[in-house]
Amino acid sequence: MLDAAAHDRLPAAPGVGYKPQHFAQITADPGTVKWLEIHAENYMGDGGRPIAQLRRLAEDFAMSVHGVGLSIGGEGPLDTDHLARLKHLVTWLHPASFSEHLAWSTHDSHFYNDLLPLPYTDASLQRICDHIDELQGTIRRRMLLENPSSYLAFAESTWSEPEFLSEISRRTGCGLLLDVNNVFVSATNLDFSPQGYIDAFPLDKVGEIHLGGHDEDEDEHGHPLLIDSHGAEVVDPVWALLDYTLAKSGPKPVLVEWDNDVPDWPVLETEAARAATALERIPA
Amino acid sequence: MSVSQANFTRAMMDAGQQVPDGLIDHQAQPAGRRFSVYRNNIAVSLTEAMHSAFPVIAKLLGKQNMDGLAGIYLRQHPPSSPLMMFYGEHFPAFLEGMEQLKHLGYLGDVARLELALRRAYHAADAAPIAPEALGALTPQDLMNTRVALAPAVLLLRSPWPIHGLWRYNSEDGAPKPEAQAQDVLITRPEFDPIPQLLPPAGAAWIRALMGGASIGEALEQAAAEDETFDLGATLALLLQGGAITGLDSKG
């Protein structure tokens, strides 16, 4: 029997991005993992194994639905078909959380399968707030908006990213999803202090923290260029940034994302256990 | 110096285009190679999506050729929705339109089979009837019965040995395909779609059923196509695949 009340919010504990190849181990012994996140778009088929697995997992775990395809930062209107699909998913699944990205992915009815960057201006702020109002009105719940990984900046931007996200939250009432790996990646690529970013971030609005691995490259001037790949272990400086964040924010749900070159379950579970340790040692 | 999303996508999809002005690095210099991250992400992610969507085509063509075709395809047909599970719907026709692949005429239909397997995988669930429900009917009633088929049931007809090609490139020890036309029935007994080779005129019979014909009416159409049509064998394939989800014997 589904105990919905027990799973109506994400616990301040480790979660992982769910991968179908881990289904048997997760349902048998999840270790320190207390909740799971899925990418919404992978569960928009009509039936079959993906939906059956999701129903089963929702019996045991608080679930987070993480959209990667709504294109909230798009210049064009939101895709009403996609809004309807999101509404359908959160209506039947009743997840503990729904989140999306400060990014765009669709232009002129083509979907580019990536989280693309946008300038932080008054005009883009208004557009994003309108889109979030429309989304929250459609799915009838509060969403969390995630900070992106940045490889470049826009000359036209007039807002800093933490201020921009803070203002979106203030205007729309949405919560925020703080990806500390994204902060580290952007800070390295654009030469700012990751701790300074955390200091400026409205941590009281954060409903979830993300961690993930990244790749290392460099630009044509030899400057480090980190790429958010979700294809490796979380590096030590990002774990340190998590500690820094948790010390200021207090306990939060912490998710480990690993989407490419997905490892065997014990490797992912070890990452989750490390997140559990970080949560345990938060100074009182 | 505002960068429109139209400019951004144009430059992202064509490495010959200049990186849009107004995209900058940490020192307010032109973004340059940093923009390549986006060019690379979309090419890599959509190429990987094509490899996992069409494993048999990838095996038939080889990795390098598949990479190259996926790169051309993604520029001609970027995804039209965020549902990547259905990406590649134009790939069969795309393959058939490639002059260099004209000598491999079967590729399009093999790709259609792989697409159909994916559609069946994500199709709505439906509970099959108990086989005894058919056995309980008199022969006369059986002929007058119309059947409802599960959403995962799909049919493909090809002048090429698509079932043999698919098996040979999917299963260890499968026999080498021989040149012949093949019709394929896809069923999904539980979660894994199964492609099965249909006997002569089996596809005509099932297509008639899908069109609302009774078992008897469909039998006439199948027999007209091939008088050796084996109703019992074809019906057994549907029943074993959990394909029949309802019976209407009201005539």
Interface residues (C-beta under 8 A of the other chain):
Chain A: E41 N42 M44 G45 D46 G47 G48 R49 P50 I51 A52 V68 G69 L70 S71 G74 E75 D79 D81 H82 R85 W104 S105 T106 H107 D108 S109 H110 F111 Y112 N113 D114 L116 P119 T121 Y151 L152 A153 F154 A155 E156 N189 L190 D191 D219 E220 H221 H223 L225 I227
Chain B: M1 S2 V3 S4 Q5 A6 F8 T9 M12 G22 L23 I24 D25 H26 Q27 A28 Q29 A31 G32 R33 R34 F35 V37 Y38 N41 I42 S45 L46 A49 P78 P79 S80 S81 P82 L83 M84 M85 Y121 H122 A123 A124 D125 P151 A152 R188 F191 D192
